[in-house]
Amino acid sequence: MIIKRLEDILGTDAEVDTPGWTSRRLIFKDAGMGYSVNDTIIKAGATLDLTYRNHLETVYCIEGKGQLTDIATGQIHQISPGTLYALNAHDHHVLEANQGLEMRMVCVFNPPLTGAEVHDATGAYALE
């Protein structure tokens, strides 16, 4: 059984901070679960252009508001607490947090992240 508390992760190597987001990695590849789980803050006003070539991701918004643009279709989806989206086809997308309001997301990745990843120039994580 694995028990973790967010308060125990803050300020450790499991908390990865970048200009646009902060990811608190709760479950890593080494847990052997077949997926990883992050508690991620998208910083207020951030615009993230992402394409996870090597991973599938499911995201559940628990705080804040923003929008998700599907680059292939141009379709824009409003994101608010209670919204889930799944990037089931390595979808190229842009995630934007509203000005003045950060978004908090629970993110599940398959295959699992190792814990230290940051986005590369294409907005993807390397497959490790």
Buried (B, 14 or more C-beta within 10 A) or exposed (E): EEEBEEEEBEEEEBBBEEEBBBBBBBBBBEBEBEBBBBBBBBBBBBEBBBBBEBBBBBBBBEEBBBBBBBEEEEEEEEBEEEBEBEBEEBBBBBBBBBEEBBBBBBBBBEBBBBBEBEBEEEBBBEEE
